Amino acid sequence: MEPNERGFSTLAAIRAYLPVFLIVGVILHLLRNKYRPVLRDIPGPTIAAYTKLWRLYDVRKGQAHRTAIELHRKYGPLVRIGPNHVSVADSKEIANIYGLKTGFTKV
């Protein structure tokens, strides 16, 4: 690669700024997870709004069922347990979520 008129090649510039772009990209992704319009007002552990890693750890420990019960006692019938996941413990909310044309993805 030949340097441009300033003495830097394009490849050198990419190498220099790649870590910055990666860090900014990760931060933007985490913030997008946290502030999803439909889910941002649903209570839950703070880390759950950003990443699924805490849940993975909890499931690996084999205590996910106990954790879910504790979270519902603490936060109420709807608990955000991941960036795009909500745990439901209220039968009244089932129709709102699982009804036709509600706009919610069911997994």
N, C-alpha and C positions, 0 to 999 in steps of 0.2 A: 504494500500500500504506500502510495506516495503522500507526503504531507501536503495540506492545502497551503494557501498563502500565509496563514498564521503559524505554520509549522506543526500542526496537529493533523493526524489522519482521522477519518471518520470512525474507524475501528477503535482507536485510542480514546476518542470521546465517549463512545458507547461503553467501553470498559470502565471509564472513570465514573460515569453517571449511573450505571446499571444498579449498583447497590441502593442508591437513593431512590430510583424509580421503583425498585422492589419493595422497599420499606414503605414508601408512600402508597403503593398499591395495596399492601396488606392492611395498612391503617384505614384506607378508604373502604375496603371490604368489611372490616370489623365494624366501622361506623354505620355502613349500610345495613348490616345485620341488626345492630342495636336499635336503629330508628326506622324499622319497617313500619309503614303507615298503619296497617291493621293490627300489628302486634305490640307496638311500643307502649301501649297503656295496660297491657296484661302483666300483672305482677309475677315475680319469680326471682330466683337468685340472679344477681347482677351479671355474673359470668355467663349465665345461660343465654342472655341476649346477644352475646358476642360470638360464642363458640360452642360446639358440641363436645369438646374434649372432656369437660368435667363430667358429662353424662356417660361418656365412654369409660372413664375411670370408675364411676359409680356402678355401672353395670358389671364391669370386670371384677369389682369387689363382691358382687353377688347380693348387694343390698338395695337395688333399685326400687323394689316394691316398698320397702320400709321408707326409703327417702321420699317416694311419691306421697305416701301417707303423711309424713311430717311436713312436706311442702304444702299440701292442701290444708293442713291444720294451721299453718302459719300464714299463707297467702289467700286462702279461700278456694272456691269451686273451680276457678280457672287459674292455671299456673303455667307460665312460660318456662319450658324445660329445655329449650334450644332456640337457636336463631329463627327457626321456622316451624317449631313444634310447640303445641299447647296440650297439657294434660287436663282432662275434663272430669270433674267429679260431681256434676250436677245434671240430673236427668232432664231438667228443663232446657238446658243448653244443647242437648243432643239434636233436637229438631232444628235449632238455629244453625248448627254446624253441618249436620248430615242431610238436611232437607235439599230438595231439588233447587237448582239455580241459586245457591247461596254464595258461590264464588270461592268456597274453601276447598282445598285439596285434601282428600281423605287418604290416609295411609294405614 
